[in-house]
Amino acid sequence: MSNQNLMSLIFEDARTHRFFSEKPVPGSLLKTLYDTVKFAPSASNTCPMRILFVTSDPAKAKLMEAVGDGNKPKVQTAPVIAVVAHDMEFYKHLGTLAPHLDADSFAAQGEDKLRMQANNNTWLQGGYLILAARALGLDCGPMSGFNPAKVNELFFADSSWRASFLLSLGYGSGDNIRDRAPRLGFDEVCKIV
Ligand SMILES: Cc1cc2nc3c(=O)[nH]c(=O)nc-3n(C[C@H](O)[C@H](O)[C@H](O)COP(=O)(O)O)c2cc1C
């Protein structure tokens, strides 16, 4: 694939998909997706993003309890919904990921600072997750219309993972794709000094 085609696949021609075909997404592709996105940068290589791939009917039904009404039909058709989460205990892996850092001082920073670092870096890694999925031929539907506290209660009660956003993954059916909304121009959002 040429660089131009790859750029189109990831940016210019890529659209947010809300409805999906029945074509399944094999578990091996989800593994490839993680093995691709794991190279995304994060502050001090802390890598706080965690992903729960919801694929089974019982797990989907459980997730549905936490999804906003407007998003329920969208979640219904997606073969995979990734719960993109941040690990509040990400510092436990610093011995492997960033051995020059002191895990104990990280842990002592307090919950607010840990949450900010975990969540901010997860959002960054999550952006790369969308790009990686598109590069692998998948369509994506990010969603923040859900109740994170409910997801945490249903799926992460005994864990340090906390939901950041949901990402439908699959092969878009092409249904109800909205007209591309305008974007702001360079001069409106950028400055060169
Ligand atoms: C963080 C985030 C949250 C979103 N939440 C929802 C949502 O809850 N429901 C929905 O239908 N679309 C949601 N969207 C989709 C956006 O509306 C969509 O990506 C945007 O309008 C750009 O569309 P385009 O990629 O087709 O140009 C969300 C997108 C992002 C990145």
PDBQT file of the ligand as one rigid body, heavy atoms in Angstrom, charges set to zero:
ROOT
HETATM    1  C1  LIG A 201     -14.399  10.532  22.410  1.00  0.00    +0.000 C 
HETATM    2  C2  LIG A 201     -15.532  10.368  21.442  1.00  0.00    +0.000 A 
HETATM    3  C3  LIG A 201     -16.798  10.140  21.910  1.00  0.00    +0.000 A 
HETATM    4  C4  LIG A 201     -17.850   9.945  21.032  1.00  0.00    +0.000 A 
HETATM    5  N1  LIG A 201     -19.078   9.591  21.515  1.00  0.00    +0.000 NA
HETATM    6  C5  LIG A 201     -20.064   9.253  20.652  1.00  0.00    +0.000 A 
HETATM    7  C6  LIG A 201     -21.289   8.729  21.134  1.00  0.00    +0.000 A 
HETATM    8  O1  LIG A 201     -21.487   8.543  22.342  1.00  0.00    +0.000 OA
HETATM    9  N2  LIG A 201     -22.237   8.400  20.214  1.00  0.00    +0.000 N 
HETATM   10  C7  LIG A 201     -22.042   8.564  18.865  1.00  0.00    +0.000 A 
HETATM   11  O2  LIG A 201     -22.932   8.241  18.074  1.00  0.00    +0.000 OA
HETATM   12  N3  LIG A 201     -20.874   9.062  18.380  1.00  0.00    +0.000 NA
HETATM   13  C8  LIG A 201     -19.874   9.399  19.241  1.00  0.00    +0.000 A 
HETATM   14  N4  LIG A 201     -18.672   9.846  18.749  1.00  0.00    +0.000 N 
HETATM   15  C9  LIG A 201     -18.481   9.974  17.296  1.00  0.00    +0.000 C 
HETATM   16  C10 LIG A 201     -18.215  11.416  16.825  1.00  0.00    +0.000 C 
HETATM   17  O3  LIG A 201     -19.407  12.132  16.783  1.00  0.00    +0.000 OA
HETATM   18  C11 LIG A 201     -17.522  11.354  15.459  1.00  0.00    +0.000 C 
HETATM   19  O4  LIG A 201     -16.304  10.686  15.596  1.00  0.00    +0.000 OA
HETATM   20  C12 LIG A 201     -17.293  12.737  14.864  1.00  0.00    +0.000 C 
HETATM   21  O5  LIG A 201     -18.503  13.376  14.616  1.00  0.00    +0.000 OA
HETATM   22  C13 LIG A 201     -16.472  12.664  13.584  1.00  0.00    +0.000 C 
HETATM   23  O6  LIG A 201     -17.121  11.856  12.623  1.00  0.00    +0.000 OA
HETATM   24  P1  LIG A 201     -16.299  11.351  11.343  1.00  0.00    +0.000 P 
HETATM   25  O7  LIG A 201     -15.163  10.516  11.875  1.00  0.00    +0.000 OA
HETATM   26  O8  LIG A 201     -17.265  10.491  10.565  1.00  0.00    +0.000 OA
HETATM   27  O9  LIG A 201     -15.831  12.526  10.595  1.00  0.00    +0.000 OA
HETATM   28  C14 LIG A 201     -17.614  10.044  19.624  1.00  0.00    +0.000 A 
HETATM   29  C15 LIG A 201     -16.315  10.283  19.165  1.00  0.00    +0.000 A 
HETATM   30  C16 LIG A 201     -15.287  10.418  20.051  1.00  0.00    +0.000 A 
HETATM   31  C17 LIG A 201     -13.880  10.608  19.512  1.00  0.00    +0.000 C 
ENDROOT
TORSDOF 0
